[in-house]
Amino acid sequence: MALFTFKLPDIGEGIAQAEIVGWHVKVGDRIEEDQPIADMMTDKATVEMESPVAGIVVRLAGEPGDQVSIGAMLVEIEVEGEAVAAPPPSDEVIEAETPGEAAIEDVTDVPEPSAPAKAGAGHVDSGFLPPQEHGVVAEQPILASPAVRARAKELGVDLTQVKPSGDHIRHSDLDAYLLYGQGQGYRPAGRSAKRADEQVKVIGMRRRIAENMAASKRNIPHFTYVEEIDVTALEQLREQLNGARGDRPKLTMLPLLIVALCKALPDFPMLNARYDDEAGVVTRHGSVHLGLATQTDAGLMVPVIRDAQDRNVWQLATEIRRLADAARSGKAKSEELSGSTLTLTSLGPLGGIATTPVINRPEVAIIGPNRVIERPVFVTNKMGGKEIVAAKLMNLSISCDHRVVDGWDAASFVQAVRKLLEAPAFLFVD
């Protein structure tokens, strides 16, 4: 028998170390060649590391949350035969598999005046694997997504004891097991379930979010401006477009809002910018690379629509869906998660009257549409008198970096966007 040392390879340009997000193996496990052994997180993505040899695991580099330098020992494996030298770190970048979860934003569910979604509705993870592929042994196959399996493993829950409410185990089934125990019965009406205290280590994506948000609030003097917009005509236009969409994707308000932003930004270049505060340089970008704050199981991710100003509403709708699906399924590439010049964030069906979103540093502004509601408003009729009509209204929030953007500029930009949204025909006129 011989000892093989698997060193952490080069997994991206300019990356010096990576964080251990989770182990797929433990000391004493027998593993096969190409078997997943660990998930490692860089600043841009989570990468699944695979074993280059078969053997028995004898040593691991650390615990989840620990940092490992490029070229340092990740795993030691006992193999048959003579001693094997570890291969040098590779220059090949392994395709990122980012875990599929502002607490918060969901860009595919844009604020609409429709009824809220039914409880429990949402995205279902795909790619269910037989239990033996995840180290779980059961008399019958356990159907559960990788995200559910990872959560159950972290909580120490045996999935064979969890009763699925459908054809596979969901997060809600896992919650029910934690609340009610093995039987997963329901509590009597009027009583609240008691659950044990839980300590959750802040690692991986959640730690990245915490560090980025803290740095943003610590370094950037935020200010927020909110304006009310009458979107009655815009909603009518959207319904008409959807009635003639054919096989094209259904339009939410989001693509129309993006068109308005892109049309207004050329007159306000200070908002489509990135600020390098260490160098003291603001780069005002000519193209709009729009970040979309998206909720995934792992936390906030911001996929980017490149050159949003060159796309029509149907192309924007298609790209929004593609990027959101890629982020949630963990298939978003690192280049799709960086380089945004302005970010759009929405609480979707949760709505809200107004928000104070945190800037996606080093950008200088972030925009958040809020819930659309129907309210009576006074309007001037043809005779010059006042009358009350029903209108669909939406608040639009913007947070800006006051070191770079003045309040007057932010307010003027939102007013320009408001004019476009309240007279939506101008969205399609050069």
Residue, then its C-alpha position, 0 to 999 in steps of 0.5 A: m500500500a502507498l499514500f497518495t496526496f491530492k493537492l488542491p489544483d488551480i481552480g481559477e485565475g487569480i485564486a489563491q485559496a478556496e473554502i471547504v463548503g462540504w465533504h462528500v467523504k470521511v476518513g475510512d471511506r473507500i472511494e473510486e476514481d472520479q468520485p466527488i470528494a469535496d465542494m470548494m468555494t472561491d470568490k466566484a463559484t463552488v467547484e466539486m473536486e473529484s478524486p483522481v485515484a481509488g483507495i481509502v481516505v486517511r486524512l482530510a484538510g479540515e472542516p467546512g469553513d476552513q480555507v485551503s491554499i492552492g497546491a496544499m494537501l486536500v485529501e490523503i488516500e491510501v492506494e494499492g501499489e508503490a507510492v504515487a506522486a501527486p499531479p501538479p496543480s492544473d491550469e484547467v478551470i473546472e466548470a462551476e457548480t454553484p449551489g442551487e438560494a436580498a433574504i430575498e430577491d426573486v427576479t422571475d416573480v416580478p411584482e404583479p397585482s395578481a393573487p399570491a402564489k399558493a403556499g408551498a409552490g416554487h422551484v423543484d430541484s431536479g437530478f434526483l440520484p439513487p441513495q447509494e450515490h450519496g452514501v445513504v443506504a436504504e431498502q428502497p431508493i430515496l428520491a431527494s434533490p442534492a440540496v435536500r440531501a446536503r441539508a439532511k446530512e448537515l442536520g444529521v437526519d436519516l432520510t429513510q425516516v422522513k416521510p415524503s408528501g409526494d413522489h420525493i422528499r422536499h425541504s418541507d418534508l424535512d421541516a415537518y420531520l424536524l418539527y413533529g418527529q418520526g410520524q410527521g403528524y400534525r399538531p392540534a389547531g391553535r398550538s405552535a410547534k416547539r423546535a430545538d435550538e439550532q446552531v448553523k455555521v456561517i460558511g460557503m455562500r452564506r459567509r460570502i453574502a455576509e462579508n459582501m453585505a458588511a463591506s458594502k454597508r461599512n464602506i458605502p454611504h447609502f441613500t435611498y429614494v422612492e417614487e410612486i409610478d402609475v403602471t396602469a397603461l403598462e399593465q394593459l400593454r403587457e397583457q396585450l403583448n402576452g395575448a400575441r406572444g405565440d411560443r415566446p416566453k410570457l412577459t412579466m413587468l421586469p423586461l419592460l422595466i429593464v427597457a425603461l432603465c436602459k433608455a434612461l441611463p445614457d442621460f445618467p452615466m454616473l449610475n451605470a458605473r463601478y467605483d474602485d475606492e482604493a484607486g479613486v477611479v469611477t468607471r462609467h460604462g457604456s453598456v448595461h450589464l444588468g445584475l439580477a438579484t436571484q434567490t437560490d437554496a444557497g443564498l443570494m446570487v447575481p447572474v448578469i444580463r450582458d448588453a441589456q440595452d441591445r435586447n428587446v423585451w422577448q429576448l430579455a424575458t428569455e435571458i431572465r428565465r435562463l439565468a435564473d434557472a442556471a443560478r438555482s440549478g447550480k449551472a451558472k458559469s463564473e463569467e455569468l456571475s460577475g461584471s454587472t454594472l447595475t443591479l435590479t432586485s425584486l421581492g417578487p410576490l412578497g412585494g412590500i411598499a418600499t425597500t432600501p436595497v444594499i448596493n452590490r459593491p463595487e457598483v454605485a446603484i441598485i434598483g428595486p421595484n415593489r408590489v403593484i397595488e390597485r388604488p383609487v386616485f384623483v384624475t383631471n377629466k376633459m372638463g377640467g374637473k376632478e374624478i376618482v378612477a382605479a389605478k395600478l400603482m407601484n413604488l420604485s426604490i433606488s439606493c445609491d452610493h452618495r460618494v459618487v451619485d448626488g440625490w438630484d441625479a438619482a431622483s432625476f433618473v427615477q423621474a425619467v424612468r417614471k415617464l417611460l413607464e407611465a407612457p409605455a409607447f415610448l419604450f418602443v420608440d427611438 
